[in-house]
Amino acid sequence: MPHIVLDGAVNLEKFFGAFQPAHEREEREILKTQDIFISQDKKTVLVEAIAIEDGPPQRFFVQVVLKDNRTTIRIYQGTDPEKTQGVKKLVALVAKLLRDQHPEIAYGPTNLSDFLR
């Protein structure tokens, strides 16, 4: 399962409040983040994502979870898109947005290092 871990806890309320939908278009690919949802305990965020790559759109959620002073970004298990390049790029995009708000936090374990910018 594609995932990225940040070695530190991020402020998900700040991320939720500052979130702006993103749209990236390349030759054969359209990637979007559209909406965001936060849990009552402020320890989980879901980012609605769409990847369109030479076929029907894949709609899924990128999940951000705070646990034990670490932040894990992955595909929400309730959605199961094909793990295409575009889907992996969207997971990495959410991780980058979190790191932009918390540059002091380093990337930890990941199987998406090729997609981190």
Secondary structure as UniProt FT lines:
FT   STRAND          3..6
FT   HELIX           12..18
FT   STRAND          22..26
FT   TURN            27..28
FT   STRAND          29..38
FT   TURN            40..41
FT   STRAND          44..52
FT   STRAND          58..67
FT   TURN            68..69
FT   STRAND          70..75
FT   TURN            77..78
FT   HELIX           85..101
FT   TURN            103..104
FT   STRAND          107..110
FT   HELIX           113..115
//
